[in-house]
Amino acid sequence: MEGSKTGRPGLLWVCRDQPSRLGTGSQQRAAHLLLALADHFDLHVVLLPVWQSLRWVRDRELFDRFASFEQIVTRGPDAVPERVPVEGAAIEAAADGVPALLVEMARRRGVDATLIVTFELAVLLRPVLDRLPPVYLE
């Protein structure tokens, strides 16, 4: 299992926009919240872009606070057209396989809770919400 780095509880953070202290207002807000959470949890951040963003910013100091940072790149008719250039691993998956992939990632990482940012992603993940560790919506 690729679990905790520090022995703290694991938190799976699923978001559609890259967090960055150097980006837009919503990116900055997410980054500062993640920095606060990093003091209490091993963060496993999964970026699941649902459209191609206009601005992506590298924030290495922030990313280093995460236990893991991955991006899911979807294939298929509703796919994001190209990989977003951020730090972290890129995992390719068929769009309809993303929910099951997140369940497997949570299991492999040994996370204790899941935080989903936006109702849009919650709807996408609705088929597996009961298979993820306790789910909270931001």
Secondary structure, 3 states (H helix, E strand, C coil): CCCCCCCCCEEEEEECCCCCCCCCHHHHHHHHHHHHHHCCCEEEEEECCCCCCCCCCCCHHHHCCCCEEEEEEEECCCCCCCCCCCCCEEEEEEHHHHHHHHHHHHHHHCCCEEEECCHHHHHHCHHHHHHCCCEEEC
